[in-house]
Amino acid sequence: MTERHDSEADEGMALQGGFVMGSRIQEGLPHPLGATWDGLGVNFALFSAHATRVELCLFDEAGKEEVERIPLPEYTDEVWHGYLPDARPGQLYGYRVHGLYAPEEGHRFNPHKLLIDPYAKQLVGELVWDDALYGYTIGHEDGDLSFDERDSGPFMPRCRVIDPAFTWGRSSEIMVPWSDTVIYEAHARGYTMRHPAVPEELRGTFSGLAVPEVVDYLKGLGISSLELMPIHAFADDRHLQEKELHNYWGYNTLAFFVPHPRYMATGTISEFKQMVARYHAAGIEVLLDVVYNHTAEGNEMGPTLSLKGIDNASYYRLMPEENRYYINDTGTGNTLNLSHPRVLQMVTDSLRYWASEMRVDGFRFDLATILGRESDGFDEGGGFLDSCRQDPLLSQCKLIAEPWDCGPGGYQVGKFPPGWAEWNDRFRDDMRAFWRGDEGKLPAFANRLTASADLFNHRGRKAFSSINFVTAHDGFTLRDLVSYSDKHNEANGEDNQDGHDDNVSWNHGVEGETDDAEIRELRMRQMRNQLATLILSQGTPMLLGGDEFGRTQAGNNNAYCQDSEIGWVNWDLSDEGRELLAFTRKLIHLRRHYPILERGRFMTGELNERLGIKDVTWLKPNAEEMVDEDWHRENAKAIAVVLDGHAQPTGICAPGNDVTVLLTLNAGPEETVFVLPESPGGSQWVRRIDTFDPAADDVRCDMKAEYAVQGRSLSLFELVEEGRGAPHA
């Protein structure tokens, strides 16, 4: 039986414990939401459709004592608001919200719980796990239907009023075209925790990422866009802390406008802005991996930290006939209700804040299918996706979807609307399988190499809509991909039951590290193969930070809780690591050098009758063009592809003037001899890359010459045209 509780009945609560109702409070405005400093005072505004009273809680400068509770005096359009003329930036605050505690009706108001403002811009102090954080009494026979009267204030972080002023100086916004984009995924903390050029006190912070040596390294690598894993303030899960582990990845958001406090060495949000300014000065974009699909409050048995206590029935998707329970399309306990206009507003306001105030250049949306879900399932015309497309600011940002979730019909790769790019896990799996030597993979390989037109070539979408990757934070690193056939997640404390079992990986004969020279050489070659196909494919490449020199997580493919040397990047490079790094730099440089690799127009392989050109031609090793039966030979593992630089580059029917490129690929174990094809106007082929011998000099080869491609390797050639000479990258 639920303990139905109406906190409004307790008229004296605002006066208990020495708190006084402030008479200096003014009406204020219902907008903007959050705590807004206007130069004279602070306006406080909080949405709650079902609350009966909202109290603003003020704290002393140290954040230790709650010195005052002030009821917000006005309620306009479901927004509670008030104005404090004597409040200033630096003021610490939180909320206590009154209303029905009736979980079976979807309401979980409990004014004994201090709550984070959903629009807070900074948090001070740590979340300290205690039973008082829960709206119900843990251990009570009625479970979450019980009502807990302990004060959670001593265990909650405080919101801080900020002054957003910042001098950007000569820093300017940069807009890297999608066609020039090479994304580099990194962890804001783990990337610098072991970096020798980063002072110890700055390691693991935004200031650490802004150290010149770090910025210069990424600029020298050639990437265009740094994508940071979640930096919104997040909670460190209680069950992980009890195992002396931590929520390292940060997919557990507490506040959508707040930089994570542990990532700030200076304790001010200007530190994040300074980091962005440094990267912009180097010509590098900053993208954020954002989590708007769920929060850290979990399901009905989770804590009451913010939205659950402000207006549970509005903010979360609840089971239609059982409002006590949450729809769990995220696999994390709850799902944000973006069908509600105020929740949609919160998310889009957050995005605009990061894009305008913090000058972030784009976003990768975790479990983005959730964001397109309406009451009847995924809808690519849903409110959130439409709002991003029509917003004058957000529509100019890079918008990248992780196009799946755990709910019914959750896999939506290729189904997002124009204007969005998508993580392409088909690229990951098909490229891994091809280089592992799996049979029957040529058709899939060809599709992935040419930007997965089978998935994305519709509605005017461009080739860069496919975000190609072979590794990401979730799964094996590149080195582990070629060193382990099975995951090794024992350090996570879940009996190796967590993480994916099917990784399309191969240890090449020995599980884990080995001194066997032959196996080590083959693994290095396979890493070069994966990097080469990633960076030389059509579409937008995404490189996992550290893969360029072969970092390892010792076979852990789910390091979400490893805020340790398992999850941190090790900058003590071996000779092998330095060689791989040099090879990766060369690959990215060549991608820039060959515009044919960065075209937005999908390649079809069809003859352009007016120009007499095929944009892409697939060849057998003997230089004969592939026919249907060749594509269906299960044991075929060698293929060549010509990307013709004279193919029509845009919608205007005119020839291009790019360099023609030839790739010869052999995923089989034995050497295969390729005949280098003739090309109209060409005089020779120049070999620029051979993954079997990455340090070899360029080699000139005649048309129709034979070229031996060693087992499990690829080569790249550029065409020398008569009268044009061989360009030098």
Secondary structure, DSSP 8 states (H G I E B T S, - for coil): ----EEGGG-TTGGGGGG----SS-B---S-SSEEEE-SS-EEEEEE-SS-SEEEEEEE-TTS--EEEEEE--EEETTEEEEEETT--TT-EEEEEEESEEEGGGTEE--TTS-B--TT-S-EES-----GGGSSS-TT-TTGGGS---S--GGGS-EEE--------TT-------GGG--EEEE-TTTTTTT-TTS-GGGTTSHHHHTSHHHHHHHHHHT-SEEEES--EEE---HHHHHTT----S--SEEEEEEE-GGG-SSSSTHHHHHHHHHHHHTT-EEEEEE--S--TT-STTS--SSHHHHHHHHHB-EETTEEEEE--TTSSS--B-TTSHHHHHHHHHHHHHHHHTS---EEEETTGGGGGEETTEE-TT-HHHHHHHH-TTGGGSEEEE----SSTT---TT-S-TT-EEEEHHHHHHHHHHHHT-TT-HHHHHHHHBT-HHHH-STT--GGGEEE-S--SSS--HHHHTT-SS---GGGTSTT-SS-S------TTSSS----HHHHHHHHHHHHHHHHHHHHSBSEEEEETTGGGT---TT-S-GGG-TTTTTS------HHHHHHHHHHHHHHHHHHH-GGGG-SS-----EETTTTEESEEEE-TTS-B--HHHHT-TT--EEEEEE-TTS--SSS--------EEEEEE-SSS-EEEE----TTEEEEEEEEETTSTT---EEEETT-EEEE-TTEEEEEEEEETTTB----
